[in-house]
């Protein structure tokens, strides 16, 4: 999780890469995130924010909405920043069906098409940690970002539909 001085009510945006980054890329990305957060503004006022790359795969941006609520323009600028990272590092941060899970201490990912076979062969079990990138606040991220598959939105969808294509 992110350990910073922002309140637990701070707004969170999580962007998951379709691939892990190398150690060198991770250093560069964290520097870019730091530079972005330093100049991040909303209605010409600085956004009190933070961000970092977590597990070489997740770019997390956070803003204290009690200090200065991010405007549409400031959110647009963060999306442009993520799209720049996407292009620079040849990845996709906007594939919402890129499913991340932990196996043997490593964060891996699969597509929605690969998920059924990973469930059948036991690679992903009810106790496998999966990531909920839809959390909205720092408190939610700390409590509900990493959850066992059995407690996840993903399991609820998988068990309530005969195929993932029916939910798209």
C-alpha positions in Angstrom: 0.0 0.0 0.0 1.0 3.6 -0.2 2.3 5.0 3.1 2.1 8.7 3.0 0.6 11.6 5.0 -2.6 11.9 2.9 -5.8 11.2 4.8 -7.6 7.9 4.4 -10.4 9.8 2.5 -8.0 10.7 -0.4 -9.2 9.7 -3.8 -7.3 6.9 -5.5 -6.8 5.9 -9.1 -5.1 2.6 -9.9 -3.7 1.8 -13.4 -2.6 -1.7 -14.0 0.0 -2.5 -16.6 -0.5 -5.6 -18.8 3.1 -6.4 -18.1 5.6 -6.0 -15.2 8.3 -3.3 -15.6 12.0 -4.0 -15.3 13.9 -2.5 -12.3 15.3 0.3 -14.5 11.9 1.1 -15.9 10.4 1.1 -12.4 13.0 3.7 -11.3 12.2 5.9 -14.3 8.4 5.5 -13.9 8.6 6.4 -10.2 10.6 9.5 -11.1 8.0 10.4 -13.7 5.2 9.9 -11.2 7.0 12.2 -8.7 7.4 14.9 -11.4 3.8 14.7 -12.4 2.5 14.9 -8.8 4.7 17.9 -8.1 3.1 19.9 -11.0 -0.5 18.4 -10.7 -3.0 21.3 -10.5 -6.7 21.8 -10.3 -8.1 25.2 -11.3 -4.5 26.6 -11.1 -4.2 25.4 -7.5 -1.8 22.6 -6.6 -3.3 19.2 -6.0 -2.1 17.7 -2.7 -1.3 14.3 -4.1 1.1 11.4 -4.2 1.8 8.4 -6.4 4.0 5.5 -7.0 4.5 2.3 -8.9 3.6 -0.7 -6.8 4.7 -4.3 -7.5 6.3 -3.2 -10.8 2.8 -3.2 -12.3 0.4 -0.7 -10.7 0.6 3.0 -11.1 -1.3 4.5 -8.2 -2.2 8.2 -8.0 -3.8 9.7 -5.0 -5.3 13.2 -4.3 -6.5 14.8 -1.0 -9.9 16.0 -2.0 -10.3 17.9 1.2 -7.4 20.1 0.3 -8.2 20.7 -3.4 -10.8 18.5 -5.2 -9.4 17.4 -8.5 -11.3 19.0 -11.4 -12.2 17.4 -14.7 -9.1 19.1 -16.2 -6.8 17.8 -13.5 -8.2 14.3 -13.9 -7.8 14.6 -17.7 -4.1 15.6 -17.2 -3.5 12.5 -15.0 -5.1 10.3 -17.8 -2.8 12.0 -20.4 0.2 11.3 -18.1 -0.8 7.6 -17.9 -1.3 7.4 -21.7 2.2 8.9 -22.1 3.7 6.2 -19.8 1.7 3.6 -21.8 3.3 4.7 -25.0 6.8 5.2 -23.6 6.8 1.7 -22.1 4.7 -0.2 -24.6 2.0 -1.4 -22.3 -1.7 -1.0 -21.7 -3.0 0.6 -18.5 -6.6 0.7 -19.6 -7.5 -3.0 -20.2 -10.0 -3.5 -17.4 -10.1 -7.2 -18.0 -6.4 -7.7 -17.4 -6.7 -9.7 -14.2 -3.8 -9.5 -11.7 -3.3 -12.2 -9.1 -0.5 -13.3 -6.8 1.2 -16.7 -7.3 4.2 -17.8 -5.2 4.8 -14.2 -4.1 4.8 -12.8 -7.7 2.1 -10.6 -9.2 1.0 -12.1 -12.5 -1.8 -11.3 -14.8 -4.2 -13.1 -17.2 -6.9 -12.2 -19.7 -10.5 -12.9 -19.0 -10.3 -15.6 -21.7 -7.4 -17.3 -19.7 -9.2 -17.1 -16.3 -11.4 -20.2 -16.7 -8.5 -22.5 -17.4 -6.5 -21.0 -14.6 -9.4 -21.7 -12.2 -9.8 -25.3 -13.6 -6.1 -26.2 -13.3 -5.8 -24.7 -9.8 -3.4 -21.9 -10.6 -6.1 -19.5 -9.2 -8.0 -20.9 -6.2 -10.4 -19.3 -3.8 -7.5 -18.3 -1.6 -5.5 -16.7 -4.4 -5.0 -12.9 -3.9 -6.5 -10.8 -6.7 -6.6 -7.0 -7.1 -9.6 -4.8 -7.0 -8.4 -1.7 -9.0 -11.8 -0.1 -8.6 -11.2 1.0 -5.0 -12.0 4.7 -4.6 -10.1 5.9 -1.4 -6.8 5.3 0.4 -8.7 3.5 3.2 -10.5 1.3 0.7 -7.2 0.5 -1.0 -5.6 -0.4 2.3 -8.5 -2.7 3.2 -9.9 -4.0 -0.1 -7.4 -3.7 -2.9 -5.9 -7.1 -2.4 -8.5 -9.8 -1.5 -8.8 -13.5 -1.8 -10.5 -14.6 -5.1 -13.4 -16.0 -3.1 -14.2 -12.5 -1.7 -13.7 -10.7 -5.0 -15.9 -9.0 -7.5 -14.4 -11.3 -10.0 -15.7 -14.5 -8.3 -19.1 -12.9 -8.1 -19.1 -12.2 -11.8 -17.6 -15.6 -12.7 -20.2 -17.6 -10.7 -23.2 -15.5 -11.8 -22.5 -15.8 -15.6 -21.9 -18.8 -17.8 -19.2 -16.8 -19.6 -17.4 -13.5 -19.3 -18.5 -12.5 -22.7 -22.0 -12.2 -21.3 -20.9 -9.3 -19.0 -19.1 -7.3 -21.7 
